Amino acid sequence: MAVPEPADFPGAVIAVQTFGDFPERFLSHCRVLCSDGRFNGRGAFRFAPRFHLRDLESLFRHKVLRMLLARGKIN
């Protein structure tokens, strides 16, 4: 596994898609496109280690719910 460098940065684009009538049938989900590695400060691409999608899903859910709680959007 590669050790991250200070100038490393991953790439990602996230868009929230919503549809349906609010609040009865309102549905939303995220569309995510992310790189499978990162570019270092010298412009070289380094592949990220493989991960399990369930781990990423759990982390994303935790971070989003914590952010919504902190902003008072949910209780």
mmCIF file of the N, C-alpha and C atoms, coordinates in Angstrom:
data_MODEL
# 
_entry.id   MODEL 
# 
loop_
_atom_site.group_PDB 
_atom_site.id 
_atom_site.type_symbol 
_atom_site.label_atom_id 
_atom_site.label_alt_id 
_atom_site.label_comp_id 
_atom_site.label_asym_id 
_atom_site.label_entity_id 
_atom_site.label_seq_id 
_atom_site.pdbx_PDB_ins_code 
_atom_site.Cartn_x 
_atom_site.Cartn_y 
_atom_site.Cartn_z 
_atom_site.occupancy 
_atom_site.B_iso_or_equiv 
_atom_site.pdbx_formal_charge 
_atom_site.auth_seq_id 
_atom_site.auth_comp_id 
_atom_site.auth_asym_id 
_atom_site.auth_atom_id 
_atom_site.pdbx_PDB_model_num 
ATOM 1   N N  . MET A 1 1  ? 0.840   -1.168 0.000   1.00 0.00 ? 1  MET A N  1 
ATOM 2   C CA . MET A 1 1  ? 0.000   0.000  0.000   1.00 0.00 ? 1  MET A CA 1 
ATOM 3   C C  . MET A 1 1  ? 0.893   1.242  0.000   1.00 0.00 ? 1  MET A C  1 
ATOM 4   N N  . ALA A 1 2  ? 0.560   2.199  -0.848  1.00 0.00 ? 2  ALA A N  1 
ATOM 5   C CA . ALA A 1 2  ? 1.348   3.425  -0.956  1.00 0.00 ? 2  ALA A CA 1 
ATOM 6   C C  . ALA A 1 2  ? 1.047   4.364  0.204   1.00 0.00 ? 2  ALA A C  1 
ATOM 7   N N  . VAL A 1 3  ? 2.074   5.036  0.646   1.00 0.00 ? 3  VAL A N  1 
ATOM 8   C CA . VAL A 1 3  ? 1.916   6.023  1.712   1.00 0.00 ? 3  VAL A CA 1 
ATOM 9   C C  . VAL A 1 3  ? 1.528   7.350  1.079   1.00 0.00 ? 3  VAL A C  1 
ATOM 10  N N  . PRO A 1 4  ? 0.442   8.001  1.576   1.00 0.00 ? 4  PRO A N  1 
ATOM 11  C CA . PRO A 1 4  ? 0.047   9.283  0.988   1.00 0.00 ? 4  PRO A CA 1 
ATOM 12  C C  . PRO A 1 4  ? 1.136   10.334 1.134   1.00 0.00 ? 4  PRO A C  1 
ATOM 13  N N  . GLU A 1 5  ? 1.264   11.167 0.148   1.00 0.00 ? 5  GLU A N  1 
ATOM 14  C CA . GLU A 1 5  ? 2.195   12.283 0.187   1.00 0.00 ? 5  GLU A CA 1 
ATOM 15  C C  . GLU A 1 5  ? 1.411   13.551 0.493   1.00 0.00 ? 5  GLU A C  1 
ATOM 16  N N  . PRO A 1 6  ? 2.054   14.577 1.047   1.00 0.00 ? 6  PRO A N  1 
ATOM 17  C CA . PRO A 1 6  ? 1.335   15.803 1.404   1.00 0.00 ? 6  PRO A CA 1 
ATOM 18  C C  . PRO A 1 6  ? 0.586   16.452 0.245   1.00 0.00 ? 6  PRO A C  1 
ATOM 19  N N  . ALA A 1 7  ? 1.102   16.355 -0.967  1.00 0.00 ? 7  ALA A N  1 
ATOM 20  C CA . ALA A 1 7  ? 0.464   17.009 -2.109  1.00 0.00 ? 7  ALA A CA 1 
ATOM 21  C C  . ALA A 1 7  ? -0.494  16.087 -2.866  1.00 0.00 ? 7  ALA A C  1 
ATOM 22  N N  . ASP A 1 8  ? -0.760  14.887 -2.372  1.00 0.00 ? 8  ASP A N  1 
ATOM 23  C CA . ASP A 1 8  ? -1.691  13.975 -3.044  1.00 0.00 ? 8  ASP A CA 1 
ATOM 24  C C  . ASP A 1 8  ? -3.117  14.501 -2.942  1.00 0.00 ? 8  ASP A C  1 
ATOM 25  N N  . PHE A 1 9  ? -3.892  14.295 -3.993  1.00 0.00 ? 9  PHE A N  1 
ATOM 26  C CA . PHE A 1 9  ? -5.309  14.633 -3.921  1.00 0.00 ? 9  PHE A CA 1 
ATOM 27  C C  . PHE A 1 9  ? -6.097  13.723 -4.849  1.00 0.00 ? 9  PHE A C  1 
ATOM 28  N N  . PRO A 1 10 ? -7.236  13.196 -4.358  1.00 0.00 ? 10 PRO A N  1 
ATOM 29  C CA . PRO A 1 10 ? -8.093  12.346 -5.183  1.00 0.00 ? 10 PRO A CA 1 
ATOM 30  C C  . PRO A 1 10 ? -9.034  13.207 -6.017  1.00 0.00 ? 10 PRO A C  1 
ATOM 31  N N  . GLY A 1 11 ? -9.719  12.589 -6.933  1.00 0.00 ? 11 GLY A N  1 
ATOM 32  C CA . GLY A 1 11 ? -10.717 13.298 -7.724  1.00 0.00 ? 11 GLY A CA 1 
ATOM 33  C C  . GLY A 1 11 ? -12.083 12.676 -7.512  1.00 0.00 ? 11 GLY A C  1 
ATOM 34  N N  . ALA A 1 12 ? -13.114 13.527 -7.384  1.00 0.00 ? 12 ALA A N  1 
ATOM 35  C CA . ALA A 1 12 ? -14.473 13.030 -7.210  1.00 0.00 ? 12 ALA A CA 1 
ATOM 36  C C  . ALA A 1 12 ? -15.474 14.105 -7.611  1.00 0.00 ? 12 ALA A C  1 
ATOM 37  N N  . VAL A 1 13 ? -16.609 13.648 -8.124  1.00 0.00 ? 13 VAL A N  1 
ATOM 38  C CA . VAL A 1 13 ? -17.738 14.512 -8.440  1.00 0.00 ? 13 VAL A CA 1 
ATOM 39  C C  . VAL A 1 13 ? -18.955 13.841 -7.832  1.00 0.00 ? 13 VAL A C  1 
ATOM 40  N N  . ILE A 1 14 ? -19.724 14.586 -7.042  1.00 0.00 ? 14 ILE A N  1 
ATOM 41  C CA . ILE A 1 14 ? -20.932 14.047 -6.409  1.00 0.00 ? 14 ILE A CA 1 
ATOM 42  C C  . ILE A 1 14 ? -22.093 14.959 -6.745  1.00 0.00 ? 14 ILE A C  1 
ATOM 43  N N  . ALA A 1 15 ? -23.190 14.387 -7.210  1.00 0.00 ? 15 ALA A N  1 
ATOM 44  C CA . ALA A 1 15 ? -24.398 15.145 -7.519  1.00 0.00 ? 15 ALA A CA 1 
ATOM 45  C C  . ALA A 1 15 ? -25.582 14.486 -6.825  1.00 0.00 ? 15 ALA A C  1 
ATOM 46  N N  . VAL A 1 16 ? -26.420 15.299 -6.197  1.00 0.00 ? 16 VAL A N  1 
ATOM 47  C CA . VAL A 1 16 ? -27.628 14.789 -5.560  1.00 0.00 ? 16 VAL A CA 1 
ATOM 48  C C  . VAL A 1 16 ? -28.743 14.854 -6.583  1.00 0.00 ? 16 VAL A C  1 
ATOM 49  N N  . GLN A 1 17 ? -29.421 13.732 -6.798  1.00 0.00 ? 17 GLN A N  1 
ATOM 50  C CA . GLN A 1 17 ? -30.541 13.686 -7.723  1.00 0.00 ? 17 GLN A CA 1 
ATOM 51  C C  . GLN A 1 17 ? -31.809 13.473 -6.917  1.00 0.00 ? 17 GLN A C  1 
ATOM 52  N N  . THR A 1 18 ? -32.800 14.319 -7.156  1.00 0.00 ? 18 THR A N  1 
ATOM 53  C CA . THR A 1 18 ? -34.075 14.202 -6.447  1.00 0.00 ? 18 THR A CA 1 
ATOM 54  C C  . THR A 1 18 ? -35.205 14.078 -7.458  1.00 0.00 ? 18 THR A C  1 
ATOM 55  N N  . PHE A 1 19 ? -36.265 13.449 -7.022  1.00 0.00 ? 19 PHE A N  1 
ATOM 56  C CA . PHE A 1 19 ? -37.455 13.345 -7.849  1.00 0.00 ? 19 PHE A CA 1 
ATOM 57  C C  . PHE A 1 19 ? -38.639 12.981 -6.969  1.00 0.00 ? 19 PHE A C  1 
ATOM 58  N N  . GLY A 1 20 ? -39.840 13.135 -7.497  1.00 0.00 ? 20 GLY A N  1 
ATOM 59  C CA . GLY A 1 20 ? -41.055 12.840 -6.745  1.00 0.00 ? 20 GLY A CA 1 
ATOM 60  C C  . GLY A 1 20 ? -41.620 14.086 -6.097  1.00 0.00 ? 20 GLY A C  1 
ATOM 61  N N  . ASP A 1 21 ? -42.864 13.957 -5.611  1.00 0.00 ? 21 ASP A N  1 
ATOM 62  C CA . ASP A 1 21 ? -43.545 15.065 -4.946  1.00 0.00 ? 21 ASP A CA 1 
ATOM 63  C C  . ASP A 1 21 ? -43.161 15.105 -3.479  1.00 0.00 ? 21 ASP A C  1 
ATOM 64  N N  . PHE A 1 22 ? -42.843 16.307 -3.001  1.00 0.00 ? 22 PHE A N  1 
ATOM 65  C CA . PHE A 1 22 ? -42.456 16.477 -1.603  1.00 0.00 ? 22 PHE A CA 1 
ATOM 66  C C  . PHE A 1 22 ? -43.702 16.707 -0.778  1.00 0.00 ? 22 PHE A C  1 
ATOM 67  N N  . PRO A 1 23 ? -43.916 16.139 0.361   1.00 0.00 ? 23 PRO A N  1 
ATOM 68  C CA . PRO A 1 23 ? -43.083 15.148 1.034   1.00 0.00 ? 23 PRO A CA 1 
ATOM 69  C C  . PRO A 1 23 ? -43.554 13.717 0.819   1.00 0.00 ? 23 PRO A C  1 
ATOM 70  N N  . GLU A 1 24 ? -44.690 13.520 0.140   1.00 0.00 ? 24 GLU A N  1 
ATOM 71  C CA . GLU A 1 24 ? -45.285 12.187 0.063   1.00 0.00 ? 24 GLU A CA 1 
ATOM 72  C C  . GLU A 1 24 ? -44.410 11.145 -0.626  1.00 0.00 ? 24 GLU A C  1 
ATOM 73  N N  . ARG A 1 25 ? -43.882 11.481 -1.787  1.00 0.00 ? 25 ARG A N  1 
ATOM 74  C CA . ARG A 1 25 ? -43.121 10.497 -2.565  1.00 0.00 ? 25 ARG A CA 1 
ATOM 75  C C  . ARG A 1 25 ? -41.752 11.034 -2.964  1.00 0.00 ? 25 ARG A C  1 
ATOM 76  N N  . PHE A 1 26 ? -41.183 11.867 -2.107  1.00 0.00 ? 26 PHE A N  1 
ATOM 77  C CA . PHE A 1 26 ? -39.893 12.467 -2.396  1.00 0.00 ? 26 PHE A CA 1 
ATOM 78  C C  . PHE A 1 26 ? -38.788 11.419 -2.255  1.00 0.00 ? 26 PHE A C  1 
ATOM 79  N N  . LEU A 1 27 ? -37.968 11.286 -3.271  1.00 0.00 ? 27 LEU A N  1 
ATOM 80  C CA . LEU A 1 27 ? -36.857 10.339 -3.266  1.00 0.00 ? 27 LEU A CA 1 
ATOM 81  C C  . LEU A 1 27 ? -35.586 11.072 -3.696  1.00 0.00 ? 27 LEU A C  1 
ATOM 82  N N  . SER A 1 28 ? -34.484 10.691 -3.111  1.00 0.00 ? 28 SER A N  1 
ATOM 83  C CA . SER A 1 28 ? -33.224 11.280 -3.529  1.00 0.00 ? 28 SER A CA 1 
ATOM 84  C C  . SER A 1 28 ? -32.118 10.233 -3.445  1.00 0.00 ? 28 SER A C  1 
ATOM 85  N N  . HIS A 1 29 ? -31.077 10.462 -4.210  1.00 0.00 ? 29 HIS A N  1 
ATOM 86  C CA . HIS A 1 29 ? -29.885 9.625  -4.139  1.00 0.00 ? 29 HIS A CA 1 
ATOM 87  C C  . HIS A 1 29 ? -28.717 10.401 -4.717  1.00 0.00 ? 29 HIS A C  1 
ATOM 88  N N  . CYS A 1 30 ? -27.533 9.906  -4.481  1.00 0.00 ? 30 CYS A N  1 
ATOM 89  C CA . CYS A 1 30 ? -26.324 10.561 -4.965  1.00 0.00 ? 30 CYS A CA 1 
ATOM 90  C C  . CYS A 1 30 ? -25.743 9.790  -6.134  1.00 0.00 ? 30 CYS A C  1 
ATOM 91  N N  . ARG A 1 31 ? -25.280 10.542 -7.104  1.00 0.00 ? 31 ARG A N  1 
ATOM 92  C CA . ARG A 1 31 ? -24.503 9.978  -8.202  1.00 0.00 ? 31 ARG A CA 1 
ATOM 93  C C  . ARG A 1 31 ? -23.054 10.341 -7.911  1.00 0.00 ? 31 ARG A C  1 
ATOM 94  N N  . VAL A 1 32 ? -22.177 9.355  -7.890  1.00 0.00 ? 32 VAL A N  1 
ATOM 95  C CA . VAL A 1 32 ? -20.779 9.595  -7.527  1.00 0.00 ? 32 VAL A CA 1 
ATOM 96  C C  . VAL A 1 32 ? -19.867 9.045  -8.612  1.00 0.00 ? 32 VAL A C  1 
ATOM 97  N N  . LEU A 1 33 ? -18.936 9.862  -9.014  1.00 0.00 ? 33 LEU A N  1 
ATOM 98  C CA . LEU A 1 33 ? -17.885 9.453  -9.942  1.00 0.00 ? 33 LEU A CA 1 
ATOM 99  C C  . LEU A 1 33 ? -16.572 9.805  -9.255  1.00 0.00 ? 33 LEU A C  1 
ATOM 100 N N  . CYS A 1 34 ? -15.766 8.799  -8.980  1.00 0.00 ? 34 CYS A N  1 
ATOM 101 C CA . CYS A 1 34 ? -14.508 9.084  -8.287  1.00 0.00 ? 34 CYS A CA 1 
ATOM 102 C C  . CYS A 1 34 ? -13.362 8.313  -8.931  1.00 0.00 ? 34 CYS A C  1 
ATOM 103 N N  . SER A 1 35 ? -12.191 8.870  -8.745  1.00 0.00 ? 35 SER A N  1 
ATOM 104 C CA . SER A 1 35 ? -10.997 8.245  -9.303  1.00 0.00 ? 35 SER A CA 1 
ATOM 105 C C  . SER A 1 35 ? -10.600 7.038  -8.461  1.00 0.00 ? 35 SER A C  1 
ATOM 106 N N  . ASP A 1 36 ? -9.868  6.134  -9.037  1.00 0.00 ? 36 ASP A N  1 
ATOM 107 C CA . ASP A 1 36 ? -9.417  4.957  -8.290  1.00 0.00 ? 36 ASP A CA 1 
ATOM 108 C C  . ASP A 1 36 ? -7.974  5.143  -7.828  1.00 0.00 ? 36 ASP A C  1 
ATOM 109 N N  . GLY A 1 37 ? -7.632  6.390  -7.560  1.00 0.00 ? 37 GLY A N  1 
ATOM 110 C CA . GLY A 1 37 ? -6.300  6.726  -7.080  1.00 0.00 ? 37 GLY A CA 1 
ATOM 111 C C  . GLY A 1 37 ? -6.186  8.213  -6.881  1.00 0.00 ? 37 GLY A C  1 
ATOM 112 N N  . ARG A 1 38 ? -4.968  8.701  -6.972  1.00 0.00 ? 38 ARG A N  1 
ATOM 113 C CA . ARG A 1 38 ? -4.750  10.129 -6.759  1.00 0.00 ? 38 ARG A CA 1 
ATOM 114 C C  . ARG A 1 38 ? -3.513  10.576 -7.532  1.00 0.00 ? 38 ARG A C  1 
ATOM 115 N N  . PHE A 1 39 ? -3.455  11.857 -7.809  1.00 0.00 ? 39 PHE A N  1 
ATOM 116 C CA . PHE A 1 39 ? -2.282  12.461 -8.426  1.00 0.00 ? 39 PHE A CA 1 
ATOM 117 C C  . PHE A 1 39 ? -1.401  13.030 -7.331  1.00 0.00 ? 39 PHE A C  1 
ATOM 118 N N  . ASN A 1 40 ? -0.120  12.801 -7.426  1.00 0.00 ? 40 ASN A N  1 
ATOM 119 C CA . ASN A 1 40 ? 0.780   13.393 -6.439  1.00 0.00 ? 40 ASN A CA 1 
ATOM 120 C C  . ASN A 1 40 ? 1.244   14.762 -6.940  1.00 0.00 ? 40 ASN A C  1 
ATOM 121 N N  . GLY A 1 41 ? 2.036   15.443 -6.149  1.00 0.00 ? 41 GLY A N  1 
ATOM 122 C CA . GLY A 1 41 ? 2.490   16.787 -6.485  1.00 0.00 ? 41 GLY A CA 1 
ATOM 123 C C  . GLY A 1 41 ? 3.331   16.873 -7.741  1.00 0.00 ? 41 GLY A C  1 
ATOM 124 N N  . ARG A 1 42 ? 3.848   15.744 -8.220  1.00 0.00 ? 42 ARG A N  1 
ATOM 125 C CA . ARG A 1 42 ? 4.657   15.719 -9.439  1.00 0.00 ? 42 ARG A CA 1 
ATOM 126 C C  . ARG A 1 42 ? 3.844   15.307 -10.671 1.00 0.00 ? 42 ARG A C  1 
ATOM 127 N N  . GLY A 1 43 ? 2.528   15.147 -10.492 1.00 0.00 ? 43 GLY A N  1 
ATOM 128 C CA . GLY A 1 43 ? 1.665   14.811 -11.616 1.00 0.00 ? 43 GLY A CA 1 
ATOM 129 C C  . GLY A 1 43 ? 1.560   13.334 -11.921 1.00 0.00 ? 43 GLY A C  1 
ATOM 130 N N  . ALA A 1 44 ? 2.177   12.470 -11.114 1.00 0.00 ? 44 ALA A N  1 
ATOM 131 C CA . ALA A 1 44 ? 2.103   11.026 -11.341 1.00 0.00 ? 44 ALA A CA 1 
ATOM 132 C C  . ALA A 1 44 ? 0.845   10.473 -10.676 1.00 0.00 ? 44 ALA A C  1 
ATOM 133 N N  . PHE A 1 45 ? 0.182   9.543  -11.350 1.00 0.00 ? 45 PHE A N  1 
ATOM 134 C CA . PHE A 1 45 ? -1.027  8.927  -10.806 1.00 0.00 ? 45 PHE A CA 1 
ATOM 135 C C  . PHE A 1 45 ? -0.655  7.693  -9.993  1.00 0.00 ? 45 PHE A C  1 
ATOM 136 N N  . ARG A 1 46 ? -1.205  7.592  -8.800  1.00 0.00 ? 46 ARG A N  1 
ATOM 137 C CA . ARG A 1 46 ? -0.965  6.439  -7.922  1.00 0.00 ? 46 ARG A CA 1 
ATOM 138 C C  . ARG A 1 46 ? -2.303  5.775  -7.641  1.00 0.00 ? 46 ARG A C  1 
ATOM 139 N N  . PHE A 1 47 ? -2.398  4.488  -7.950  1.00 0.00 ? 47 PHE A N  1 
ATOM 140 C CA . PHE A 1 47 ? -3.638  3.765  -7.718  1.00 0.00 ? 47 PHE A CA 1 
ATOM 141 C C  . PHE A 1 47 ? -3.889  3.576  -6.229  1.00 0.00 ? 47 PHE A C  1 
ATOM 142 N N  . ALA A 1 48 ? -5.137  3.691  -5.827  1.00 0.00 ? 48 ALA A N  1 
ATOM 143 C CA . ALA A 1 48 ? -5.532  3.491  -4.433  1.00 0.00 ? 48 ALA A CA 1 
ATOM 144 C C  . ALA A 1 48 ? -5.716  1.996  -4.184  1.00 0.00 ? 48 ALA A C  1 
ATOM 145 N N  . PRO A 1 49 ? -5.553  1.574  -2.931  1.00 0.00 ? 49 PRO A N  1 
ATOM 146 C CA . PRO A 1 49 ? -5.819  0.163  -2.626  1.00 0.00 ? 49 PRO A CA 1 
ATOM 147 C C  . PRO A 1 49 ? -7.296  -0.150 -2.833  1.00 0.00 ? 49 PRO A C  1 
ATOM 148 N N  . ARG A 1 50 ? -7.600  -1.383 -3.129  1.00 0.00 ? 50 ARG A N  1 
ATOM 149 C CA . ARG A 1 50 ? -8.997  -1.804 -3.297  1.00 0.00 ? 50 ARG A CA 1 
ATOM 150 C C  . ARG A 1 50 ? -9.748  -1.639 -1.989  1.00 0.00 ? 50 ARG A C  1 
ATOM 151 N N  . PHE A 1 51 ? -11.030 -1.347 -2.082  1.00 0.00 ? 51 PHE A N  1 
ATOM 152 C CA . PHE A 1 51 ? -11.868 -1.219 -0.899  1.00 0.00 ? 51 PHE A CA 1 
ATOM 153 C C  . PHE A 1 51 ? -13.186 -1.936 -1.147  1.00 0.00 ? 51 PHE A C  1 
ATOM 154 N N  . HIS A 1 52 ? -13.894 -2.202 -0.068  1.00 0.00 ? 52 HIS A N  1 
ATOM 155 C CA . HIS A 1 52 ? -15.210 -2.828 -0.170  1.00 0.00 ? 52 HIS A CA 1 
ATOM 156 C C  . HIS A 1 52 ? -16.261 -1.722 -0.218  1.00 0.00 ? 52 HIS A C  1 
ATOM 157 N N  . LEU A 1 53 ? -17.173 -1.821 -1.159  1.00 0.00 ? 53 LEU A N  1 
ATOM 158 C CA . LEU A 1 53 ? -18.192 -0.797 -1.353  1.00 0.00 ? 53 LEU A CA 1 
ATOM 159 C C  . LEU A 1 53 ? -19.018 -0.582 -0.092  1.00 0.00 ? 53 LEU A C  1 
ATOM 160 N N  . ARG A 1 54 ? -19.302 -1.634 0.648   1.00 0.00 ? 54 ARG A N  1 
ATOM 161 C CA . ARG A 1 54 ? -20.086 -1.495 1.888   1.00 0.00 ? 54 ARG A CA 1 
ATOM 162 C C  . ARG A 1 54 ? -19.360 -0.615 2.907   1.00 0.00 ? 54 ARG A C  1 
ATOM 163 N N  . ASP A 1 55 ? -18.032 -0.704 2.970   1.00 0.00 ? 55 ASP A N  1 
ATOM 164 C CA . ASP A 1 55 ? -17.271 0.152  3.886   1.00 0.00 ? 55 ASP A CA 1 
ATOM 165 C C  . ASP A 1 55 ? -17.393 1.622  3.486   1.00 0.00 ? 55 ASP A C  1 
ATOM 166 N N  . LEU A 1 56 ? -17.292 1.896  2.192   1.00 0.00 ? 56 LEU A N  1 
ATOM 167 C CA . LEU A 1 56 ? -17.426 3.260  1.700   1.00 0.00 ? 56 LEU A CA 1 
ATOM 168 C C  . LEU A 1 56 ? -18.834 3.792  1.953   1.00 0.00 ? 56 LEU A C  1 
ATOM 169 N N  . GLU A 1 57 ? -19.833 2.962  1.707   1.00 0.00 ? 57 GLU A N  1 
ATOM 170 C CA . GLU A 1 57 ? -21.227 3.348  1.931   1.00 0.00 ? 57 GLU A CA 1 
ATOM 171 C C  . GLU A 1 57 ? -21.460 3.688  3.408   1.00 0.00 ? 57 GLU A C  1 
ATOM 172 N N  . SER A 1 58 ? -20.933 2.891  4.301   1.00 0.00 ? 58 SER A N  1 
ATOM 173 C CA . SER A 1 58 ? -21.085 3.120  5.731   1.00 0.00 ? 58 SER A CA 1 
ATOM 174 C C  . SER A 1 58 ? -20.406 4.427  6.157   1.00 0.00 ? 58 SER A C  1 
ATOM 175 N N  . LEU A 1 59 ? -19.205 4.672  5.661   1.00 0.00 ? 59 LEU A N  1 
ATOM 176 C CA . LEU A 1 59 ? -18.483 5.896  5.983   1.00 0.00 ? 59 LEU A CA 1 
ATOM 177 C C  . LEU A 1 59 ? -19.231 7.120  5.459   1.00 0.00 ? 59 LEU A C  1 
ATOM 178 N N  . PHE A 1 60 ? -19.713 7.063  4.221   1.00 0.00 ? 60 PHE A N  1 
ATOM 179 C CA . PHE A 1 60 ? -20.453 8.169  3.622   1.00 0.00 ? 60 PHE A CA 1 
ATOM 180 C C  . PHE A 1 60 ? -21.706 8.459  4.439   1.00 0.00 ? 60 PHE A C  1 
ATOM 181 N N  . ARG A 1 61 ? -22.455 7.417  4.783   1.00 0.00 ? 61 ARG A N  1 
ATOM 182 C CA . ARG A 1 61 ? -23.684 7.579  5.566   1.00 0.00 ? 61 ARG A CA 1 
ATOM 183 C C  . ARG A 1 61 ? -23.372 8.249  6.910   1.00 0.00 ? 61 ARG A C  1 
ATOM 184 N N  . HIS A 1 62 ? -22.329 7.779  7.584   1.00 0.00 ? 62 HIS A N  1 
ATOM 185 C CA . HIS A 1 62 ? -21.950 8.338  8.878   1.00 0.00 ? 62 HIS A CA 1 
ATOM 186 C C  . HIS A 1 62 ? -21.601 9.827  8.760   1.00 0.00 ? 62 HIS A C  1 
ATOM 187 N N  . LYS A 1 63 ? -20.783 10.177 7.782   1.00 0.00 ? 63 LYS A N  1 
ATOM 188 C CA . LYS A 1 63 ? -20.348 11.566 7.620   1.00 0.00 ? 63 LYS A CA 1 
ATOM 189 C C  . LYS A 1 63 ? -21.521 12.484 7.260   1.00 0.00 ? 63 LYS A C  1 
ATOM 190 N N  . VAL A 1 64 ? -22.397 12.036 6.369   1.00 0.00 ? 64 VAL A N  1 
ATOM 191 C CA . VAL A 1 64 ? -23.534 12.870 5.952   1.00 0.00 ? 64 VAL A CA 1 
ATOM 192 C C  . VAL A 1 64 ? -24.511 13.059 7.110   1.00 0.00 ? 64 VAL A C  1 
ATOM 193 N N  . LEU A 1 65 ? -24.838 11.991 7.818   1.00 0.00 ? 65 LEU A N  1 
ATOM 194 C CA . LEU A 1 65 ? -25.767 12.124 8.945   1.00 0.00 ? 65 LEU A CA 1 
ATOM 195 C C  . LEU A 1 65 ? -25.182 13.003 10.039  1.00 0.00 ? 65 LEU A C  1 
ATOM 196 N N  . ARG A 1 66 ? -23.889 12.882 10.311  1.00 0.00 ? 66 ARG A N  1 
ATOM 197 C CA . ARG A 1 66 ? -23.243 13.730 11.315  1.00 0.00 ? 66 ARG A CA 1 
ATOM 198 C C  . ARG A 1 66 ? -23.293 15.199 10.895  1.00 0.00 ? 66 ARG A C  1 
ATOM 199 N N  . MET A 1 67 ? -23.059 15.468 9.601   1.00 0.00 ? 67 MET A N  1 
ATOM 200 C CA . MET A 1 67 ? -23.126 16.845 9.105   1.00 0.00 ? 67 MET A CA 1 
ATOM 201 C C  . MET A 1 67 ? -24.549 17.401 9.217   1.00 0.00 ? 67 MET A C  1 
ATOM 202 N N  . LEU A 1 68 ? -25.553 16.608 8.861   1.00 0.00 ? 68 LEU A N  1 
ATOM 203 C CA . LEU A 1 68 ? -26.943 17.061 8.948   1.00 0.00 ? 68 LEU A CA 1 
ATOM 204 C C  . LEU A 1 68 ? -27.354 17.311 10.395  1.00 0.00 ? 68 LEU A C  1 
ATOM 205 N N  . LEU A 1 69 ? -26.927 16.466 11.315  1.00 0.00 ? 69 LEU A N  1 
ATOM 206 C CA . LEU A 1 69 ? -27.193 16.686 12.741  1.00 0.00 ? 69 LEU A CA 1 
ATOM 207 C C  . LEU A 1 69 ? -26.549 17.974 13.229  1.00 0.00 ? 69 LEU A C  1 
ATOM 208 N N  . ALA A 1 70 ? -25.300 18.197 12.868  1.00 0.00 ? 70 ALA A N  1 
ATOM 209 C CA . ALA A 1 70 ? -24.577 19.390 13.306  1.00 0.00 ? 70 ALA A CA 1 
ATOM 210 C C  . ALA A 1 70 ? -25.216 20.666 12.794  1.00 0.00 ? 70 ALA A C  1 
ATOM 211 N N  . ARG A 1 71 ? -25.815 20.611 11.623  1.00 0.00 ? 71 ARG A N  1 
ATOM 212 C CA . ARG A 1 71 ? -26.459 21.791 11.037  1.00 0.00 ? 71 ARG A CA 1 
ATOM 213 C C  . ARG A 1 71 ? -27.920 21.934 11.430  1.00 0.00 ? 71 ARG A C  1 
ATOM 214 N N  . GLY A 1 72 ? -28.407 21.002 12.259  1.00 0.00 ? 72 GLY A N  1 
ATOM 215 C CA . GLY A 1 72 ? -29.782 21.084 12.729  1.00 0.00 ? 72 GLY A CA 1 
ATOM 216 C C  . GLY A 1 72 ? -30.822 20.734 11.680  1.00 0.00 ? 72 GLY A C  1 
ATOM 217 N N  . LYS A 1 73 ? -30.405 20.047 10.621  1.00 0.00 ? 73 LYS A N  1 
ATOM 218 C CA . LYS A 1 73 ? -31.335 19.681 9.539   1.00 0.00 ? 73 LYS A CA 1 
ATOM 219 C C  . LYS A 1 73 ? -32.155 18.433 9.883   1.00 0.00 ? 73 LYS A C  1 
ATOM 220 N N  . ILE A 1 74 ? -31.623 17.594 10.775  1.00 0.00 ? 74 ILE A N  1 
ATOM 221 C CA . ILE A 1 74 ? -32.347 16.418 11.268  1.00 0.00 ? 74 ILE A CA 1 
ATOM 222 C C  . ILE A 1 74 ? -32.138 16.350 12.788  1.00 0.00 ? 74 ILE A C  1 
ATOM 223 N N  . ASN A 1 75 ? -32.974 15.559 13.433  1.00 0.00 ? 75 ASN A N  1 
ATOM 224 C CA . ASN A 1 75 ? -32.790 15.373 14.883  1.00 0.00 ? 75 ASN A CA 1 
ATOM 225 C C  . ASN A 1 75 ? -32.870 13.912 15.243  1.00 0.00 ? 75 ASN A C  1 
# 
